[in-house]
Amino acid sequence: MQQIRQVANMVRSARDPQAALMNMMGNNPQMQQVMNIVKKYDGDPMKAFRDMAEQNGLDPDEILSMIG
C-alpha cells in the first residue's frame, strides 16, 4: 500500500502528471503490464482497478480512500 501511495503522490505532484506516468511506464515493465490490463478494459483504468481489486479480495473503495 505504501508503494501505491508513493506513486500516486509522485504523479499528483508532477508538473505534467500524464508525462510523469508515461515516463514511469517506459522505465518499468510492471507499468507496461498495468497498461496492457487497462487496454483489456477498453481503456477504463477505474474499471480495471475495481475489477482487479475485487478479484484479489480487496475492497477498491477502501484502497481509494487511503490514497485519495
N, C-alpha and C positions, 0 to 999 in steps of 0.2 A: 504494500500500500504506500509506503514511504516513497518508493521509486515512482509510482504513478503521480503522487503529489508533486514531486520534484520536476517531472516532465511537464505537468500541467502549468506549474508556476513559471517554468522557463519559457514556454510558448507564450503564455499570457503576458509576460514582461518584455518580450521581444518587441523591437520597433515594428517589425513586419512578421507577425505570428505565422502567417502562411509560409513565408520564406524559411523561417526557423524550422517549421515542421518538415518542409521539403528537404532541407539540409540534413536533418536527422534521418530521414528516410534513406537518403542517398548513402549515408555512412553506416547504417545499421541494418543488417539483414532481417532482424526481428521486425523492424518497422515496415520493411517491404512485405513481410508476411502479413502484417496487420492490414496493409493496403490491399493485398490480394483478397483477404477476408471481406473487407468493406466492399470491394467490387462485386463479390458474390451476393451482396445485399443491395444491389442496384445503386451503389454509391452512397448509401444512407448509413453514416457511421453510428448514429444513435441506435438505429435498429440492429445493427451488427453488435454493438456493445451490449445492448439489453439481452439479445438472444444468447450471446456467448456467456454472459454473466450467469444467466439462468441455467444454461447447460452445465455450468460448473458449480451449481448450487449456491450462487451468490445473489444477493438482493441488489439489483442495479441501482435502485433509488438510494440505498444506504451508501453505496460507493460514491455516487454523485454528490450526496450531501457532505461527504468527507473532503472532497476536492473542490467543491463549489464555494 
